[in-house]
Amino acid sequence: AQSVTQLGSHVSVSEGALVLLRCNYSSSVPPYLFWYVQYPNQGLQLLLKYTTGATLVKGINGFEAEFKKSETSFHLTKPSAHMSDAAEYFCAVSDRGSQGNLIFGKGTKLSVKP
Amino acid sequence: NAGVTQTPKFRILKIGQSMTLQCAQDMNHNYMYWYRQDPGMGLKLIYYSVGAGITDKGEVPNGYNVSRSTTEDFPLRLELAAPSQTSVYFCASSYLGTGLPGELFFGEGSRLTVL
């Protein structure tokens, strides 16, 4: 069965510092991969996704992620954190042909210190 | 531009009561989903629907029922509420037309407490 592991339930960075949120997946074939963000008391919204093609994917708000098949990873990065980036981030995976059903990781809460 | 609308936003139930969480989308999406979110556990799929009249179980369907009589609406029914159903429930929708997974659009959530 597919699974997603997010390393670190809570990550804290200083404003302006690099953001790195880790995600590893298990799958027998390359899946579709997603990062979602959830701001307090809101639903999730898509940050970026990898389906096919270029392995470095750019998303909204300056975030990007790189699909590394050899490492079964899809880590999320942003060069310079902003206070508004404080939120919970979820990595998700979807099997090709799974009718779009997503398997979510447990989430990583990002705090940004001034 | 409403997107996905969930009602109610908050509800407190007593053990054994029943209720329906409503979900409506105005984007003409064919796929709809119900997830529950528990602290530190991510989101778990309860039920999903690939179109009107078609529903299927997700990972955690026990204690819930759904129906999809129209493209727009996908209500989630809780029968005989139990404390284990205390959670935040999210409805989502997406459009799958080319075989590639579409973006899921989420509602703002319904926070349910069972006492």
Interface residues (C-beta under 8 A of the other chain):
Chain A: S9 Y32 Y36 N41 Q42 G43 L44 Q45 L46 K49 T51 T52 F90 S94 G97 S98 Q99 G100 N101 L102 F104 G105 K106 G107
Chain B: V4 Y31 Y33 Y35 G40 M41 G42 L43 K44 L45 Y48 V50 G58 F90 A92 S94 L96 G99 L100 P101 G102 E103 L104 F106 G107 E108 G109
